[in-house]
Amino acid sequence: MLKEYLAELRKNKLLTLDEEKELWRLAAAGDVEAHQRLVTAYQPLVFKIAMSFQLQEAETMELLQEGTVGLLEAAENFDYTKGVAFSLYASYRIKGAMLDYLKQSSNQGLLYLEGELGEGITLGDTLATAQEGPWEMAERQLLQDKVQQALERLPQKEQQVLTGMYLEDRTAKFVADAVNVSLGHVYRLQKKGVRRVRGMLARFMHEFNNN
């Protein structure tokens, strides 16, 4: 997946100073395409910061996703008239998003849906294994059903994104093409969907753990 991400990065065209200034002006006026071009142009900054953590590929891909969300938020809130370099402004948001993710992930190497679902249950935990006994399998099946119900209640595109990225193990780029949205928008949908799922599962997990 990292190899595919790098291949996409190499397609990015560097912006001249004048081009960037004009894009910020257009973006501030509500030009969505200009905003997307700026976000795309600064993806290498996300990659540079993610690589500084020196993690395994799976964790690095998670950091890239979180960092992209930070980049999107930075681009949405940036005021180009202040005279501050966007790279400096965005770096704090990107690194902050990555650090928040790492703090929420209690076990390295285990991919979480926005940290933990409820009380330490990940989407992967809902998949039964052959070593489990009948009772454990029944509990896990119940949890899997609840996760599936939560996914089915999501808006269609959020459901497609989470299903593709977490259940079908598709890359963000593959999902973006399948859903017909930009790569940046996929990460937005992912974050929104994860938050909704966590909210829907929170009450169930509380009741489940106290029975």
KOLDRENPA-836555 format. One record per residue (C-alpha): residue in three letters; x, y negated, z. Coordinates in steps of 0.1 Angstrom, whole numbers, plus 5000, padded with zeros to 4 digits. Example, Ala and Ser with C-alpha at 12.3 -4.5 7.8 and 13.67 -1.06 7.14 Angstrom:
KOLDRENPA-836555
[ALA; [5123; 5045; 5078]],
[SER; [5137; 5011; 5071]],
end
This chain:
KOLDRENPA-836555
[MET; [5000; 5000; 5000]],
[LEU; [5029; 4976; 5008]],
[LYS; [5043; 4983; 4974]],
[GLU; [5010; 4973; 4957]],
[TYR; [5009; 4942; 4979]],
[LEU; [5044; 4932; 4968]],
[ALA; [5035; 4938; 4932]],
[GLU; [5006; 4913; 4936]],
[LEU; [5029; 4888; 4953]],
[ARG; [5053; 4888; 4923]],
[LYS; [5025; 4876; 4901]],
[ASN; [5021; 4844; 4921]],
[LYS; [5032; 4813; 4903]],
[LEU; [5052; 4787; 4923]],
[LEU; [5035; 4753; 4925]],
[THR; [5054; 4721; 4918]],
[LEU; [5050; 4694; 4944]],
[ASP; [5027; 4674; 4921]],
[GLU; [5006; 4704; 4913]],
[GLU; [5001; 4712; 4950]],
[LYS; [4992; 4676; 4959]],
[GLU; [4965; 4676; 4931]],
[LEU; [4952; 4710; 4943]],
[TRP; [4949; 4697; 4979]],
[ARG; [4930; 4667; 4966]],
[LEU; [4906; 4689; 4946]],
[ALA; [4902; 4714; 4975]],
[ALA; [4893; 4685; 4998]],
[ALA; [4866; 4675; 4974]],
[GLY; [4851; 4710; 4975]],
[ASP; [4868; 4727; 4946]],
[VAL; [4868; 4764; 4955]],
[GLU; [4891; 4774; 4927]],
[ALA; [4917; 4749; 4938]],
[HIS; [4914; 4762; 4974]],
[GLN; [4919; 4798; 4962]],
[ARG; [4950; 4788; 4942]],
[LEU; [4966; 4772; 4972]],
[VAL; [4959; 4803; 4994]],
[THR; [4973; 4826; 4968]],
[ALA; [5004; 4804; 4964]],
[TYR; [5011; 4806; 5001]],
[GLN; [5007; 4844; 5004]],
[PRO; [5045; 4849; 5004]],
[LEU; [5046; 4829; 5036]],
[VAL; [5023; 4854; 5052]],
[PHE; [5046; 4882; 5040]],
[LYS; [5077; 4865; 5053]],
[ILE; [5062; 4861; 5088]],
[ALA; [5048; 4897; 5089]],
[MET; [5082; 4911; 5080]],
[SER; [5099; 4893; 5108]],
[PHE; [5081; 4917; 5132]],
[GLN; [5099; 4947; 5117]],
[LEU; [5070; 4971; 5121]],
[GLN; [5061; 5003; 5102]],
[GLU; [5042; 4999; 5069]],
[ALA; [5007; 5006; 5083]],
[GLU; [5012; 4980; 5111]],
[THR; [5027; 4956; 5086]],
[MET; [4997; 4959; 5064]],
[GLU; [4974; 4951; 5094]],
[LEU; [4996; 4920; 5101]],
[LEU; [4993; 4909; 5065]],
[GLN; [4955; 4911; 5067]],
[GLU; [4954; 4891; 5100]],
[GLY; [4980; 4866; 5087]],
[THR; [4959; 4860; 5056]],
[VAL; [4929; 4852; 5078]],
[GLY; [4952; 4827; 5097]],
[LEU; [4962; 4813; 5063]],
[LEU; [4926; 4809; 5052]],
[GLU; [4917; 4791; 5084]],
[ALA; [4948; 4768; 5081]],
[ALA; [4938; 4759; 5045]],
[GLU; [4902; 4751; 5056]],
[ASN; [4914; 4728; 5083]],
[PHE; [4944; 4712; 5067]],
[ASP; [4944; 4674; 5061]],
[TYR; [4968; 4668; 5033]],
[THR; [4966; 4630; 5039]],
[LYS; [4985; 4633; 5072]],
[GLY; [5018; 4639; 5055]],
[VAL; [5025; 4672; 5073]],
[ALA; [5039; 4700; 5053]],
[PHE; [5013; 4728; 5049]],
[SER; [5039; 4755; 5053]],
[LEU; [5047; 4742; 5088]],
[TYR; [5011; 4737; 5097]],
[ALA; [5001; 4772; 5084]],
[SER; [5030; 4790; 5100]],
[TYR; [5015; 4785; 5135]],
[ARG; [4981; 4797; 5124]],
[ILE; [4995; 4827; 5106]],
[LYS; [5018; 4838; 5134]],
[GLY; [4992; 4831; 5160]],
[ALA; [4967; 4854; 5142]],
[MET; [4993; 4882; 5140]],
[LEU; [5003; 4879; 5177]],
[ASP; [4966; 4880; 5187]],
[TYR; [4962; 4912; 5167]],
[LEU; [4993; 4928; 5183]],
[LYS; [4980; 4919; 5218]],
[GLN; [4947; 4935; 5211]],
[SER; [4962; 4967; 5198]],
[SER; [4973; 4987; 5228]],
[ASN; [4987; 5016; 5208]],
[GLN; [5012; 5010; 5180]],
[GLY; [5006; 5031; 5149]],
[LEU; [4969; 5034; 5155]],
[LEU; [4948; 5012; 5132]],
[TYR; [4921; 4994; 5152]],
[LEU; [4890; 4976; 5139]],
[GLU; [4899; 4941; 5152]],
[GLY; [4916; 4956; 5182]],
[GLU; [4892; 4978; 5201]],
[LEU; [4856; 4988; 5194]],
[GLY; [4838; 4985; 5227]],
[GLU; [4859; 5003; 5253]],
[GLY; [4890; 5015; 5234]],
[ILE; [4871; 5035; 5208]],
[THR; [4884; 5031; 5173]],
[LEU; [4867; 5040; 5140]],
[GLY; [4891; 5068; 5136]],
[ASP; [4881; 5082; 5170]],
[THR; [4846; 5089; 5157]],
[LEU; [4859; 5116; 5134]],
[ALA; [4857; 5151; 5149]],
[THR; [4887; 5174; 5149]],
[ALA; [4889; 5212; 5147]],
[GLN; [4905; 5215; 5182]],
[GLU; [4875; 5200; 5200]],
[GLY; [4850; 5220; 5220]],
[PRO; [4812; 5219; 5214]],
[TRP; [4807; 5192; 5240]],
[GLU; [4834; 5169; 5228]],
[MET; [4823; 5174; 5192]],
[ALA; [4787; 5165; 5202]],
[GLU; [4799; 5133; 5219]],
[ARG; [4820; 5124; 5189]],
[GLN; [4792; 5131; 5165]],
[LEU; [4769; 5108; 5185]],
[LEU; [4795; 5080; 5184]],
[GLN; [4801; 5085; 5147]],
[ASP; [4763; 5082; 5141]],
[LYS; [4763; 5049; 5161]],
[VAL; [4792; 5036; 5140]],
[GLN; [4774; 5046; 5108]],
[GLN; [4742; 5029; 5120]],
[ALA; [4762; 4997; 5128]],
[LEU; [4777; 4997; 5094]],
[GLU; [4744; 5002; 5077]],
[ARG; [4730; 4971; 5094]],
[LEU; [4758; 4949; 5080]],
[PRO; [4752; 4926; 5050]],
[GLN; [4759; 4946; 5018]],
[LYS; [4793; 4932; 5010]],
[GLU; [4806; 4935; 5046]],
[GLN; [4794; 4971; 5046]],
[GLN; [4812; 4978; 5013]],
[VAL; [4844; 4962; 5025]],
[LEU; [4846; 4981; 5059]],
[THR; [4835; 5014; 5043]],
[GLY; [4862; 5010; 5016]],
[MET; [4890; 4999; 5038]],
[TYR; [4884; 5020; 5069]],
[LEU; [4865; 5051; 5058]],
[GLU; [4878; 5056; 5023]],
[ASP; [4913; 5042; 5030]],
[ARG; [4912; 5019; 5000]],
[THR; [4935; 4989; 4996]],
[ALA; [4922; 4954; 5001]],
[LYS; [4929; 4947; 4964]],
[PHE; [4910; 4978; 4953]],
[VAL; [4880; 4968; 4974]],
[ALA; [4882; 4932; 4962]],
[ASP; [4879; 4944; 4926]],
[ALA; [4851; 4968; 4934]],
[VAL; [4831; 4942; 4953]],
[ASN; [4840; 4915; 4927]],
[VAL; [4854; 4889; 4951]],
[SER; [4888; 4874; 4957]],
[LEU; [4914; 4891; 4979]],
[GLY; [4911; 4863; 5004]],
[HIS; [4873; 4867; 5006]],
[VAL; [4877; 4904; 5013]],
[TYR; [4897; 4896; 5044]],
[ARG; [4870; 4872; 5055]],
[LEU; [4843; 4898; 5050]],
[GLN; [4864; 4923; 5068]],
[LYS; [4868; 4901; 5099]],
[LYS; [4831; 4891; 5100]],
[GLY; [4820; 4927; 5095]],
[VAL; [4843; 4940; 5123]],
[ARG; [4830; 4914; 5147]],
[ARG; [4794; 4924; 5139]],
[VAL; [4802; 4961; 5144]],
[ARG; [4819; 4954; 5177]],
[GLY; [4789; 4934; 5189]],
[MET; [4765; 4962; 5180]],
[LEU; [4786; 4989; 5196]],
[ALA; [4794; 4969; 5228]],
[ARG; [4761; 4977; 5245]],
[PHE; [4761; 5013; 5234]],
[MET; [4796; 5019; 5247]],
[HIS; [4788; 5004; 5281]],
[GLU; [4758; 5028; 5284]],
[PHE; [4778; 5057; 5271]],
[ASN; [4807; 5052; 5295]],
[ASN; [4783; 5049; 5325]],
[ASN; [4763; 5080; 5318]],
end
